[in-house]
Amino acid sequence: MTFSLDKIDLEILGLMQDNARISNADMARELGMAPSAVLERVKKLEQKKVIRQYVTDIDPAALGQKLLAFISLKTSDGLGCNVTGAKLAQIPEVQEVHSIAGEDCFLVKVRTTDSASLIRLMRTSFSEVTSIIATKTTIVLETVKEQQHLIIPKPEQDE
């Protein structure tokens, strides 16, 4: 889906991505706009699902989730079938499910407390997804960069 975003929309998205807790008044001051106009634009961005949600970024280690793994899956699903992806998305430890091109069908990001809990996850939750025919697990030793920030395009300059 393509959205038509103008210079002000892009500036609002940049401000909110840098600080999701920025107040409407602070945003209005930064943009040189009336708070009511900024609020209206933010509401429209939410309605269009450009702004999908507001989240809190929690350190996984603070919750004991020290093991990060990526699991490549081969499935028996037909091309374009999303049944397996939907089942994988329901597993609490699964953070991301990506349908991918190539030899494998899905790439899944999971977080668990340790290798024993990863084994339990694979033997219980993943084994219940009967369309999975093969897995390949990569355990992350260290994360150098992990972010959800998107590159906000620079607004076109009016000439």
Stockholm file with secondary structure:
# STOCKHOLM 1.0

chainA/1-159         MTFSLDKIDLEILGLMQDNARISNADMARELGMAPSAVLERVKKLEQKKVIRQYVTDIDPAALGQKLLAFISLKTSDGLGCNVTGAKLAQIPEVQEVHSIAGEDCFLVKVRTTDSASLIRLMRTSFSEVTSIIATKTTIVLETVKEQQHLIIPKPEQDE
#=GR chainA/1-159 SS CCCCCCHHHHHHHHHHHHCTTCCHHHHHHHHTSCHHHHHHHHHHHHHTTSSCCCCCCCCGGGGTCCEEEEEEEEECCCTTCCHHHHHHHTSTTEEEEEECSSSCSEEEEEEESSHHHHHHHHHTTGGGCTTEEEEEEEECSCCSCCCCCCCCCCCCCCC
#=GC SS_cons         CCCCCCHHHHHHHHHHHHCTTCCHHHHHHHHTSCHHHHHHHHHHHHHTTSSCCCCCCCCGGGGTCCEEEEEEEEECCCTTCCHHHHHHHTSTTEEEEEECSSSCSEEEEEEESSHHHHHHHHHTTGGGCTTEEEEEEEECSCCSCCCCCCCCCCCCCCC
//
